Structures are given as structure tokens and as C-alpha cells.
């Protein structure tokens, strides 16, 4: 906060009246407040053109204020002198005790006014900040909803696309956009092991990596198709899980066979799960974490949107 004229006037009075001896005033007021020596030392060596003697403290004081104008710490230094003055108690050092006491009282009044002004400014600044945060959040929400609506329309268009290969390719792009929209770090389709493995995609959630395989075929997926993802997971690091998305679900023996596998490392998602996320009736991150919890705690590879929505009304 910029120091005002009234504060500077009180500082001038403090330099002039609190301490009679210049050297003592310098040590008790200017030095503790951080006034640079190269500002005040030359001033105390100046001669008064009228009397021929050294300049009085009252004439030096405004010159000190002037000398601080280009100092980056000007406001802090002036405020420090003001605070020292407001706390002053050693009136025996003054030439005129009553003047010194009046200066201290004035400093206390000015500091109180400064505090009230700063509080008002802080409240105003906080209100402006909160308004800006609210505006940004509204903009973010508008952008989120706009992108979510676009992805949902893409999905609905894919549902009537008869080109299954084209539909599967676009599904990967749709998932990438969906996960990015929800702030989940993704890895697009890539190969590894010198091109020996093709990974449809991957993402990171709470420190774990998830390999993703997508299926949108006319028939339900069977366990042989999941075995491919299971092998990819087992050839990855320990903090890796698989997400198998089959739009037309899977055969009835898939879940029991996954439960028999000692490595519970695959969670299942079907088309209805995805549609609920796209329609924003289910939160993607929370839904995935709930699926993972069901797998880890209850050995259930599939926890569907119906059950999730019932537990999260």
C-alpha cells in the first residue's frame, strides 16, 4: 500500500521531535527503519544558509523523505518509522516531551486509519479475486459442458455407424477426448517391445497406470480377447491395471473366469457405463475409482453403472 501525505508528515515530526540528539535519533529511528546511510549522512553535513550552522532535524526530515522517493523500499521504510513512533515510550530523549507525545499519539491515529484502509482494500481485493475465480469457473464449466455435449453427439453418431472398423477407430479418439476433458493424463495408441505389442491406449489415475483395450463388435467379447489385455498387463510394471471396454458387453463366462485368475488386474466397462459418463450422470474419475475398489476389495471385475448410480443417487 502506497504511503500517504499524512503518514509522511508524521514521520517528519518523529524525526524532528522524538530525540533531541541527532546521532541518537539516527540509531534509534532511522537505522532500525532501514533508511540507507547514503541518504541521511550527507544531509546532516549540510549547512543552513540562514544560520550557517548544521541543518536542523526538522529541515533534514523532509529531505530524507525526498531522498526515499526512488527507493524501492520507500513505503516499507516510512511505515517502519511510523510504527516505531507509535510504540515510542522514551520521552526523556526529546527536547520537548509534549511535542513528542503529540507526535506518538498522531502516529497511533494514522496507523489505525492505515489499518482500517488496508482492511477495506484487502476485503475489496478478496471480493475481486472471488469474483474472478467465479468467472473463471463459470467459463471452465461452460467450456466443459460444450465439449462434453460434442463428445456425446460424436458417440451417438457412432452408434448408427455401420462401418465397424471406422467406428472402432473413432471410439479411441472419443475416449482420448473424454479422459482429457476430465483431467486424466492419457497415452494414445502406441506400440512397444520392438513393435511386438499394440496398445490401444493408456491413462494414469492416482499413480497407477491403466492399459486400455476397446471392442465394438457385433458379438459380445469372450475370454480369449481379454487374455490379450491380461498378457499386456502382466508384461508391464507392478502398478499397472487393465481396462477392457466392450460396447456390447461380454459372454457370461468372462466374469467367472476373471475371478479365477489369481492376478485380479482387469476391470470391465460396457457401453452403458460409457453412455452414463458421456451423459454426465456418472463422474468418470469417481466411477473408475469405484470400479477399482470393487476389484481390489471384493474381487469383482465388473461394477456397472446401474449399481453405481444406486449407490450415488
Secondary structure, DSSP 4 states (H G I P E B T S, - for coil): ----HHHHHHHHHHHHHS-SSHHHHIIIIIHHHT--HHHHHHHHT-B-TTTSSBPPHHHHHHHHHHHTTT-TTHHHHHHHHHHHHHT---GGGSSSHHHHHHHHHHHHHHHHHHHHHHHHHHHHHHHHHHHHHHHHHHHHHHHHHHHHHHHHHHHHHHHT---HHHHHHHHHHHHHHHHHHTT-EEE-SEEETTTTEEE-EEEEETTEEEEEEEE--SSPB-HHHHHHHHHHHHTS-TTEEEEEEETT-B-THHHHHHHHSSS--EEEEEHHHHHHHHTTSS-HHHHHHHHHHHHHHH--S---HHHHHHH--
